[in-house]
Amino acid sequence: MYKFSQHAFSVEVFEWAESVLLPCQISSVPFDPTVVWSHYNLTPSTVHQLNERGDVLTDQNQRYRDRTSMKTDALDTGDLSLTLRKPRLSDSGTYTCTITDLGFDERLAAVQLQVKERLAAVQLQVKGQHQPQHLL
């Protein structure tokens, strides 16, 4: 049986930023929950998993290895947001935050992440100027 009370978010970030936060909140955390962040265009689809004992990264897609985290008190506060470090262009897509309790799944959030290309700095050269310019 599935219960859906989904919130949709859109997040934009430039590639290789320090990190990006994918939001997910729940007002009341159930007993013995498991939280799974997924990206369904991938196999395996698990981006991050957390339960009462801590992070469970055995099924994590390797492209996210050492790049994801959730707050240590997430299951106490209900802030189930995911931090993704050093986002890449290939990280763009839809991420879902799902909580499971006693066999019931509830999709809490769908986050559309768009990672934008960081444009190379453009250097302009002024022809014919050989001496530094001083401004008063």
C-alpha positions as CSV (number, residue, x, y, z in Angstrom):
1,M,0.0,0.0,0.0
2,Y,1.4,3.4,-1.0
3,K,0.5,6.8,0.5
4,F,1.4,9.9,-1.5
5,S,1.6,13.3,0.0
6,Q,4.3,14.6,-2.3
7,H,5.8,18.0,-2.5
8,A,7.6,19.1,-5.7
9,F,10.7,21.3,-5.7
10,S,13.0,22.7,-8.4
11,V,16.6,23.4,-7.5
12,E,19.3,24.9,-9.8
13,V,23.1,24.9,-9.1
14,F,26.3,25.4,-11.1
15,E,28.4,22.3,-11.6
16,W,31.2,21.8,-9.1
17,A,29.6,24.1,-6.6
18,E,30.6,23.2,-3.0
19,S,27.2,21.5,-2.5
20,V,23.5,21.7,-3.1
21,L,20.6,20.9,-0.7
22,L,17.7,18.8,-1.9
23,P,14.8,19.6,0.5
24,C,12.6,17.0,2.2
25,Q,10.6,17.5,5.4
26,I,8.2,15.4,7.5
27,S,6.2,16.7,10.4
28,S,6.1,13.4,12.3
29,V,8.7,10.7,11.9
30,P,7.2,7.2,12.2
31,F,8.6,4.4,14.4
32,D,11.7,2.6,12.9
33,P,11.7,4.4,9.5
34,T,14.0,4.1,6.5
35,V,14.5,7.1,4.3
36,V,15.6,6.6,0.7
37,W,16.7,9.2,-1.8
38,S,16.5,7.8,-5.3
39,H,17.2,8.9,-8.9
40,Y,15.1,6.5,-11.1
41,N,17.1,7.0,-14.3
42,L,20.0,5.1,-12.6
43,T,20.7,1.5,-11.8
44,P,20.9,1.1,-8.9
45,S,18.6,4.0,-8.2
46,T,19.6,4.6,-4.5
47,V,21.4,7.9,-4.0
48,H,21.3,7.7,-0.2
49,Q,19.6,5.6,2.5
50,L,19.2,6.3,6.2
51,N,17.6,4.4,9.1
52,E,17.7,4.5,12.9
53,R,21.2,3.0,12.9
54,G,22.6,5.6,10.5
55,D,23.6,5.7,6.9
56,V,23.0,2.5,4.8
57,L,25.2,2.9,1.7
58,T,25.5,-0.7,0.6
59,D,23.0,-0.2,-2.3
60,Q,24.2,3.3,-3.2
61,N,24.9,4.0,-6.8
62,Q,28.7,4.4,-7.0
63,R,28.5,7.8,-8.9
64,Y,27.3,9.3,-5.5
65,R,30.0,7.6,-3.4
66,D,31.4,10.1,-0.8
67,R,29.2,12.9,-2.2
68,T,26.0,12.6,-0.2
69,S,25.0,13.2,3.4
70,M,22.0,13.8,5.6
71,K,21.9,15.5,9.0
72,T,22.8,13.1,11.9
73,D,19.5,14.2,13.7
74,A,17.3,13.9,10.6
75,L,15.0,11.3,12.0
76,D,14.6,13.3,15.2
77,T,13.9,16.7,13.6
78,G,12.1,15.5,10.4
79,D,14.6,17.4,8.2
80,L,15.3,14.6,5.7
81,S,17.0,16.9,3.2
82,L,20.0,15.5,1.2
83,T,23.2,17.4,0.7
84,L,25.0,16.5,-2.6
85,R,28.6,17.7,-2.8
86,K,30.3,18.8,-6.0
87,P,27.3,18.5,-8.3
88,R,28.0,17.4,-11.9
89,L,26.1,18.0,-15.1
90,S,25.2,14.3,-15.1
91,D,23.5,14.7,-11.6
92,S,20.6,16.6,-13.3
93,G,17.2,14.9,-13.0
94,T,14.4,14.1,-10.6
95,Y,15.2,12.9,-7.1
96,T,12.6,11.4,-4.8
97,C,12.6,11.3,-1.0
98,T,10.6,8.3,0.3
99,I,10.1,7.1,3.9
100,T,9.2,3.5,4.7
101,D,7.6,2.3,7.9
102,L,6.1,-1.1,8.6
103,G,6.0,-1.9,4.9
104,F,4.2,1.4,3.9
105,D,6.0,3.8,1.6
106,E,5.3,7.5,1.5
107,R,6.8,9.7,-1.1
108,L,7.5,13.0,0.6
109,A,9.2,15.0,-2.1
110,A,10.2,15.1,-5.7
111,V,13.1,17.4,-6.4
112,Q,14.0,18.4,-10.0
113,L,17.7,19.2,-9.9
114,Q,19.2,21.2,-12.8
115,V,23.0,21.4,-12.7
116,K,24.2,24.2,-15.0
117,E,27.5,24.4,-16.8
118,R,29.9,26.8,-15.3
119,L,31.0,29.1,-18.1
120,A,34.7,29.5,-18.6
121,A,35.9,33.0,-17.8
122,V,36.3,35.2,-20.8
123,Q,39.4,37.3,-20.9
124,L,39.3,40.4,-23.1
125,Q,42.5,41.9,-24.4
126,V,42.6,45.5,-25.5
127,K,44.8,45.9,-28.5
128,G,47.3,48.7,-28.6
129,Q,47.5,49.3,-24.8
130,H,51.0,48.4,-23.6
131,Q,51.1,50.4,-20.4
132,P,48.9,49.9,-17.4
133,Q,46.0,52.3,-17.0
134,H,45.7,54.2,-13.8
135,L,42.3,55.5,-12.6
136,L,42.0,58.4,-10.2
